Amino acid sequence: MTSKPPSNSAPASFLRSKRALLSAAGLGFALAGLGVSWWREKKKAQSVLSPEASQALWQARLETPEGQEVALADFKGQKLVINFWATWCMPCVEEMPLLDAFYQQNAAKGFKVLGLAIDQPSLVKRFLTQRAVSYPVLLAGLGGTELSRSLGDEEGGLPFTLVLDSLGQVAFRKMGKLHPEDLESWLHIDA
């Protein structure tokens, strides 16, 4: 039996498939780069409130459960956590102690927390007598749902949390229950 000496030239079909594979990989990398670029631009756009949303937020005047009117414009220029919640929303109720602890630990660092109740005033008053929090709670009523939607809560679900830096840029937005790691990330705002 005789053996052929190894050939220095690869078959043409092998070279074509290798080129096709390299071309496909190059195309994949290019598409991935475009995807990352698109994602960054989308995140950048999400960090800015639309003029309409900004106007709706800073022109809003809401009452405390005790009946005092509060202008949200009073909080402009501060690191602000806005949490939309309701008494009947279990995830909302479950995250309140976490928000309260965050507020108590970070108020001295310039953080403000506002709870905007999407609920009936009588229910909120009764709830707060049983589960008081140290941060201000304001009565947003059903109109608060429209405000939350304008701020990025596209589904209108609860709880919804928005965190603004001192320049009014969106630093954090979440639909759903907060977790300790969410609040931990806020500590780097305006750092």
N, C-alpha and C positions, 0 to 999 in steps of 0.2 A: 504494500500500500504506500502510495506516495502522497506527500502532503504539499499543499501549495504554500509558497512563501507569503507572509503577510503583505497585504496591499497597502500602499501609502495613500491611496485615494479612496474616499468613502463613496458609497453608491449615491447617485444623484438624488434618489428619492429620500434618503436619509437627510441630506443637506436641505432639501426643500421643506421637510417636516420640521427640521431644526429652526429654519428661518421663520416658518409660520408660527412656531411656538414662541420664538423671541418677539415677533411682531405682536402676537396676542398679549404677551406679558407687558410689552411697552404700552399698548393701548389700554390695558388694565390699569397700569400705573398712572397714565394720563387722566383716565376717568376718575380714579381715586383722588388725584390732585384737584380736579374740578369739583368733585364732591366736597372735599374739605374746604375749598375756597367758598363754595356756595353756603356750607354750614356756618362758616365764620361770618359771612355777610348777613345771614339770617339771624344769628345770635346778636350781632351788632345792631341790627334793626330792631330786635326785640328789646334791647337795652334802652331804647329811647321811647318815651311815651309820645303818642301822637298828640298834636296840638289840641284835638278835641278831648282826648283822655286827660291831658294835663289840665285843661280848663275845667272839665267836670270835677276833677279831684280837688283842685285848689279853690274852686268857688263853692264847694259844698259846705253847708252849715247844718250840723246835726245836733240833736239834743242828747244830753246825758240821761240816764234813767231818772235822775232827780229833777229834770226839766231845764237844766242850764244849756244854753246854746253854745256850741263850740265851732269855730271856723277852722276848717282843715288847713287853710292858708297859714295859720299860726304855727304849723309844723314844717312849713317849707324851709329848706336849707338845712335840715337835720337828717341824721340817719334814722329812717322811719320804717317800722315794721307795721304793715296793715294786715290784719287778719279778719277775714269775713267768716262769720260763724252763725249758728242758730242753736237754740236750746234743745231742739229735737234731733240734732245731728251728733250721733255718738262719737265719731272721730274728732269732731270739733271740741266736744266736752273733754275727751281724753287728752287732747294736746294742750289744753289751757294751763295745767300746772307747769308744763314745760316752758310755755311762753312766759308765764308769771315768774318762774325762776330766772329765765334769761333776762327779763326786764329788771328784776331786783339786782342781779349781778352786773348788769351792763349800763344801767341808767347813768351812772357816773362817767361812763366812757362816751356819753352823748347819744345813746340809743333811746329812741322813743318807740313805744308799742301802743297801737290802737286796736281795740277789738270793735269791729263794726257788726252789730247784730242785725241779721236779716230775719226779723222775728217781731212778734207783737210786743209792745212796751210792757204790758202787764206780765207776760211770761218771762221777759228778761229781768225785770225787777225782782220777781219771785225767785228766779234762778240764782241771781247774784246774792240774795240773802242767805242762800244755802251754800254757795260756792264762790265766795268773794275772790277777786283778783286785785292786784295792786296797780295794774295798768288801767288807763281810762277805757271805758266801754261806751260806745256811742250807738244810738238807735238809728240804723239805716233803713229799717223797714223793707218793704218789698222793692222800693226804688233802689236799694243797695245792690240788688241783683244786676241792674243795668250798669251801675257804677263799676261793679266787679268785672262785668263783661267788657266794658270799655278799657279796663286796665289789663286785660289779657286772659280772663277766665272765660274762654270761648264757649265752654259747655254750661256755664252758669252753675256749676256744682259747688258744694261745700265740703270741707273747709277750703278756702282759697287764701293764700298768703302772698303778699307783694312786699319786697324790701327795696327801699330807695336809698341811694347814697346821698350825701349832703348836697350834691349837684342836681338831685332830682332824677338821676339815671337809675334804671332798673338794675339792681344788683342780684335779685333773686325773685323767682316767680314759681309758685307751686300750687297745683290743684291736688288736694288730698292731704292726708294726715302728715304732720311734721314729725321728724325723728331727730334725735340729738345731733347727728352728723350734719343735718341741715342748718341748725342753729350755730353749730361750730363754724361753718363756712362763713357766716355773717361777720364773725369777729375780724375778718380781713378787709372789710369794707372801709374805705378811706384810710387804710393803714399807711 
